[in-house]
Amino acid sequence: MDSRLSQPACQVSPNRHPKYPPVILVLGLNHVDLIRLPSGTIPPNALVHFAPVSALDGEVLAELKPTTIISGLVSRGSDAVDLAGRLADLKYEGQYQVLTTALPRPAMVRAEISSVAPDIDVQLLEIPVQSGV
């Protein structure tokens, strides 16, 4: 397993057999960020891996075979448009979920991200703003 990634709870079927759990790759976020996700976003049986955005490459995608990738709208040194472009270049065709606080025009933001990665299912996940932050 690539040392840039967190370790999974169990091995994943390379054929994505239905009885195996979904694999989620979380880029540039941590466990605390996921607590704020809407209920049901991450299936209870999912294998969740955390990695810095800089760890994303073809080798990581080939090894993990993620069904979903989650990142923030803006991370250190990159944003969701940049990351979607990288995913498209790497021929990723799964789901890309972008965490964001409330946006005035979410459809426009989603369209901009999707424009650089038309084969990727882009979704915006609105998370509540923490009080006192």
Backbone as CSV, one residue per row, in Angstrom:
resi,resn,N_x,N_y,N_z,CA_x,CA_y,CA_z,C_x,C_y,C_z
1,MET,0.855,-1.182,0.000,0.000,0.000,0.000,0.888,1.228,0.000
2,ASP,0.530,2.196,-0.768,1.248,3.455,-0.885,1.309,4.130,0.485
3,SER,2.499,4.540,0.916,2.663,5.130,2.245,2.011,6.501,2.371
4,ARG,1.591,7.104,1.269,0.937,8.415,1.320,-0.528,8.300,1.729
5,LEU,-1.040,7.088,1.821,-2.460,6.862,2.086,-2.672,6.278,3.465
6,SER,-3.832,6.520,4.039,-4.203,5.837,5.266,-4.511,4.380,4.919
7,GLN,-4.448,3.506,5.897,-4.665,2.084,5.655,-6.155,1.746,5.704
8,PRO,-6.620,0.850,4.826,-8.034,0.463,4.839,-8.323,-0.517,5.962
9,ALA,-9.610,-0.691,6.242,-10.029,-1.636,7.269,-9.923,-3.076,6.784
10,CYS,-10.011,-3.300,5.483,-9.877,-4.634,4.911,-9.503,-4.500,3.440
11,GLN,-9.236,-5.604,2.800,-8.866,-5.567,1.388,-10.101,-5.362,0.516
12,VAL,-9.881,-4.797,-0.635,-10.968,-4.482,-1.556,-10.870,-5.378,-2.777
13,SER,-12.010,-5.839,-3.235,-12.043,-6.639,-4.451,-11.613,-5.793,-5.638
14,PRO,-10.669,-6.276,-6.445,-10.276,-5.503,-7.616,-11.386,-5.408,-8.652
15,ASN,-12.382,-6.257,-8.550,-13.481,-6.258,-9.525,-14.697,-5.483,-9.040
16,ARG,-14.579,-4.812,-7.910,-15.696,-4.050,-7.335,-16.965,-4.895,-7.227
17,HIS,-16.822,-6.072,-6.733,-17.950,-6.977,-6.559,-18.971,-6.331,-5.622
18,PRO,-20.278,-6.488,-5.901,-21.311,-5.822,-5.092,-21.248,-6.124,-3.599
19,LYS,-20.710,-7.277,-3.213,-20.685,-7.590,-1.784,-19.542,-6.885,-1.057
20,TYR,-18.649,-6.249,-1.804,-17.548,-5.525,-1.190,-17.945,-4.075,-0.964
21,PRO,-17.400,-3.457,0.066,-17.782,-2.075,0.375,-17.239,-1.075,-0.641
22,PRO,-17.909,0.079,-0.750,-17.393,1.124,-1.637,-16.092,1.699,-1.072
23,VAL,-15.260,2.196,-1.949,-13.985,2.797,-1.554,-14.072,4.300,-1.793
24,ILE,-13.776,5.063,-0.754,-13.827,6.518,-0.835,-12.438,7.069,-0.560
25,LEU,-11.974,7.932,-1.443,-10.689,8.597,-1.267,-10.965,10.048,-0.904
26,VAL,-10.503,10.454,0.265,-10.698,11.818,0.755,-9.380,12.560,0.589
27,LEU,-9.403,13.625,-0.191,-8.184,14.367,-0.506,-8.175,15.738,0.163
28,GLY,-7.105,15.998,0.911,-6.909,17.316,1.504,-7.810,17.642,2.677
29,LEU,-8.509,16.661,3.192,-9.402,16.861,4.335,-9.001,15.890,5.438
30,ASN,-9.630,16.025,6.602,-9.348,15.088,7.690,-10.656,14.524,8.251
31,HIS,-10.519,13.685,9.260,-11.684,13.018,9.847,-12.712,14.022,10.373
32,VAL,-12.247,15.107,10.946,-13.156,16.104,11.511,-14.026,16.728,10.423
33,ASP,-13.443,16.964,9.255,-14.217,17.528,8.149,-15.385,16.619,7.770
34,LEU,-15.177,15.311,7.853,-16.224,14.368,7.445,-17.375,14.298,8.436
35,ILE,-17.123,14.660,9.677,-18.186,14.643,10.684,-19.304,15.600,10.291
36,ARG,-18.956,16.658,9.590,-19.937,17.678,9.206,-20.712,17.321,7.937
37,LEU,-20.397,16.203,7.318,-21.097,15.807,6.094,-22.563,15.480,6.374
38,PRO,-23.415,15.687,5.386,-24.814,15.284,5.549,-24.916,13.785,5.856
39,SER,-25.857,13.432,6.705,-26.065,12.039,7.085,-26.277,11.172,5.846
40,GLY,-25.632,10.015,5.823,-25.789,9.081,4.716,-24.844,9.316,3.555
41,THR,-24.030,10.369,3.616,-23.095,10.644,2.524,-22.089,9.513,2.371
42,ILE,-21.593,9.034,3.495,-20.630,7.936,3.473,-21.316,6.694,4.019
43,PRO,-21.455,5.660,3.192,-22.087,4.426,3.672,-21.318,3.860,4.869
44,PRO,-22.013,3.268,5.830,-21.338,2.763,7.026,-20.301,1.682,6.738
45,ASN,-20.430,0.985,5.617,-19.480,-0.083,5.293,-18.347,0.389,4.377
46,ALA,-18.283,1.677,4.085,-17.278,2.189,3.142,-15.871,2.101,3.717
47,LEU,-14.921,1.864,2.833,-13.506,1.953,3.181,-13.061,3.361,2.818
48,VAL,-12.672,4.123,3.817,-12.321,5.521,3.604,-10.818,5.692,3.765
49,HIS,-10.188,6.247,2.743,-8.753,6.538,2.758,-8.573,8.049,2.738
50,PHE,-7.613,8.540,3.495,-7.286,9.963,3.517,-5.904,10.155,2.914
51,ALA,-5.754,11.212,2.132,-4.457,11.511,1.526,-4.386,13.001,1.221
52,PRO,-3.175,13.537,1.170,-3.049,14.921,0.711,-3.355,14.993,-0.782
53,VAL,-3.790,16.148,-1.238,-4.092,16.327,-2.661,-2.872,15.978,-3.507
54,SER,-1.693,16.284,-3.011,-0.463,16.024,-3.769,-0.202,14.539,-3.997
55,ALA,-0.867,13.665,-3.239,-0.667,12.218,-3.402,-1.431,11.646,-4.582
56,LEU,-2.359,12.413,-5.137,-3.190,11.892,-6.226,-2.371,11.671,-7.487
57,ASP,-2.353,10.430,-7.927,-1.727,10.091,-9.203,-2.367,8.801,-9.718
58,GLY,-1.938,8.374,-10.882,-2.501,7.172,-11.489,-2.285,5.930,-10.657
59,GLU,-1.150,5.863,-9.977,-0.849,4.702,-9.143,-1.848,4.588,-7.986
60,VAL,-2.146,5.701,-7.349,-3.104,5.703,-6.242,-4.490,5.287,-6.740
61,LEU,-4.922,5.847,-7.861,-6.236,5.478,-8.400,-6.283,4.007,-8.793
62,ALA,-5.208,3.500,-9.377,-5.174,2.093,-9.782,-5.184,1.169,-8.567
63,GLU,-4.513,1.577,-7.509,-4.443,0.739,-6.320,-5.757,0.728,-5.543
64,LEU,-6.338,1.895,-5.338,-7.551,1.982,-4.526,-8.835,1.721,-5.300
65,LYS,-8.865,2.103,-6.564,-10.081,2.013,-7.373,-11.266,2.665,-6.652
66,PRO,-11.128,3.944,-6.282,-12.208,4.578,-5.519,-13.475,4.756,-6.347
67,THR,-14.594,4.517,-5.700,-15.882,4.778,-6.333,-16.257,6.246,-6.175
68,THR,-15.724,6.866,-5.117,-15.994,8.272,-4.828,-14.724,8.946,-4.344
69,ILE,-14.530,10.177,-4.780,-13.448,11.016,-4.274,-14.097,12.252,-3.675
70,ILE,-13.631,12.624,-2.479,-14.166,13.794,-1.783,-13.028,14.774,-1.527
71,SER,-13.289,16.050,-1.784,-12.327,17.105,-1.439,-13.103,18.356,-1.064
72,GLY,-12.378,19.353,-0.605,-12.987,20.647,-0.346,-13.048,21.455,-1.631
73,LEU,-13.850,22.495,-1.625,-13.921,23.386,-2.780,-12.572,24.062,-2.996
74,VAL,-11.932,24.442,-1.900,-10.605,25.053,-1.953,-9.732,24.353,-0.924
75,SER,-8.545,23.942,-1.336,-7.570,23.327,-0.444,-6.266,24.094,-0.585
76,ARG,-5.322,23.773,0.260,-4.008,24.404,0.136,-3.417,24.101,-1.234
77,GLY,-3.188,25.142,-1.992,-2.500,24.977,-3.268,-3.346,24.514,-4.434
78,SER,-4.631,24.241,-4.220,-5.472,23.812,-5.347,-6.935,24.084,-5.025
79,ASP,-7.762,23.907,-6.035,-9.201,24.008,-5.817,-9.882,22.875,-6.569
80,ALA,-11.195,22.800,-6.445,-11.942,21.690,-7.038,-11.844,21.659,-8.561
81,VAL,-11.715,22.813,-9.200,-11.566,22.835,-10.663,-10.228,22.206,-11.052
82,ASP,-9.161,22.586,-10.346,-7.845,21.993,-10.613,-7.882,20.481,-10.402
83,LEU,-8.467,20.073,-9.282,-8.510,18.650,-8.952,-9.364,17.872,-9.952
84,ALA,-10.489,18.428,-10.361,-11.326,17.761,-11.368,-10.559,17.599,-12.677
85,GLY,-9.788,18.605,-13.048,-8.956,18.499,-14.251,-7.933,17.386,-14.135
86,ARG,-7.307,17.272,-12.960,-6.348,16.177,-12.743,-7.038,14.826,-12.819
87,LEU,-8.208,14.732,-12.203,-8.953,13.470,-12.245,-9.314,13.100,-13.679
88,ALA,-9.733,14.074,-14.460,-10.063,13.812,-15.868,-8.826,13.361,-16.631
89,ASP,-7.690,14.015,-16.394,-6.436,13.621,-17.052,-6.043,12.190,-16.700
90,LEU,-6.378,11.774,-15.469,-6.062,10.418,-15.010,-7.139,9.406,-15.404
91,LYS,-8.130,9.849,-16.168,-9.212,8.991,-16.679,-10.120,8.449,-15.578
92,TYR,-10.224,9.167,-14.472,-11.154,8.788,-13.410,-12.577,9.026,-13.909
93,GLU,-13.471,8.077,-13.650,-14.847,8.197,-14.125,-15.875,7.982,-13.021
94,GLY,-15.438,8.054,-11.783,-16.364,7.851,-10.671,-17.040,9.135,-10.250
95,GLN,-17.413,9.167,-9.005,-18.110,10.312,-8.441,-17.099,11.216,-7.732
96,TYR,-17.248,12.513,-7.916,-16.402,13.498,-7.249,-17.311,14.409,-6.440
97,GLN,-17.179,14.337,-5.119,-18.002,15.138,-4.225,-17.152,16.260,-3.643
98,VAL,-17.666,17.473,-3.728,-16.935,18.656,-3.292,-17.648,19.269,-2.089
99,LEU,-16.934,19.362,-0.970,-17.497,19.966,0.226,-17.435,21.480,0.119
100,THR,-18.534,22.118,0.454,-18.606,23.567,0.393,-19.615,24.078,1.408
101,THR,-19.424,25.300,1.843,-20.460,25.956,2.623,-21.489,26.488,1.626
102,ALA,-22.536,27.114,2.119,-23.593,27.619,1.233,-23.007,28.568,0.186
103,LEU,-23.403,28.360,-1.049,-22.945,29.193,-2.162,-24.139,29.939,-2.750
104,PRO,-23.925,31.170,-3.233,-25.043,31.899,-3.828,-25.534,31.274,-5.135
105,ARG,-24.627,30.666,-5.905,-24.998,30.046,-7.182,-24.317,28.676,-7.317
106,PRO,-24.783,27.689,-6.566,-24.127,26.383,-6.604,-24.137,25.732,-7.983
107,ALA,-25.193,25.932,-8.754,-25.258,25.321,-10.093,-24.148,25.859,-10.989
108,MET,-23.823,27.129,-10.850,-22.758,27.718,-11.652,-21.393,27.142,-11.248
109,VAL,-21.187,26.957,-9.949,-19.929,26.380,-9.462,-19.806,24.940,-9.946
110,ARG,-20.879,24.169,-9.808,-20.861,22.774,-10.265,-20.586,22.708,-11.764
111,ALA,-21.203,23.590,-12.539,-20.996,23.605,-13.994,-19.545,23.922,-14.342
112,GLU,-18.927,24.834,-13.598,-17.526,25.165,-13.865,-16.618,23.969,-13.587
113,ILE,-16.871,23.278,-12.481,-16.069,22.088,-12.158,-16.301,21.010,-13.213
114,SER,-17.550,20.772,-13.573,-17.885,19.741,-14.562,-17.337,20.056,-15.946
115,SER,-17.148,21.327,-16.247,-16.665,21.699,-17.585,-15.267,21.168,-17.876
116,VAL,-14.457,20.965,-16.838,-13.106,20.434,-17.060,-13.062,18.918,-16.910
117,ALA,-14.188,18.328,-16.474,-14.243,16.883,-16.258,-15.634,16.359,-16.616
118,PRO,-15.998,16.397,-17.894,-17.367,16.031,-18.286,-17.745,14.573,-18.022
119,ASP,-16.776,13.678,-17.893,-17.087,12.264,-17.654,-17.176,11.913,-16.173
120,ILE,-17.017,12.906,-15.319,-17.046,12.675,-13.878,-18.357,13.215,-13.316
121,ASP,-18.973,12.433,-12.444,-20.210,12.832,-11.773,-19.850,13.759,-10.609
122,VAL,-19.956,15.069,-10.824,-19.596,16.062,-9.811,-20.822,16.416,-8.979
123,GLN,-20.638,16.385,-7.664,-21.709,16.768,-6.743,-21.148,17.747,-5.723
124,LEU,-21.917,18.758,-5.386,-21.548,19.675,-4.313,-22.259,19.228,-3.046
125,LEU,-21.504,19.102,-1.961,-22.074,18.726,-0.671,-21.987,19.931,0.251
126,GLU,-23.125,20.507,0.559,-23.129,21.678,1.434,-23.006,21.240,2.883
127,ILE,-22.034,21.817,3.565,-21.842,21.532,4.982,-22.152,22.803,5.766
128,PRO,-22.708,22.655,6.950,-23.040,23.839,7.738,-21.781,24.541,8.240
129,VAL,-21.871,25.847,8.359,-20.774,26.623,8.927,-20.797,26.412,10.429
130,GLN,-19.623,26.139,11.011,-19.546,25.952,12.451,-19.669,27.300,13.138
131,SER,-20.492,27.355,14.161,-20.626,28.612,14.893,-19.336,28.900,15.648
132,GLY,-18.981,30.170,15.704,-17.757,30.568,16.392,-16.516,30.433,15.555
133,VAL,-16.659,30.074,14.275,-15.495,29.910,13.403,-15.310,31.152,12.578
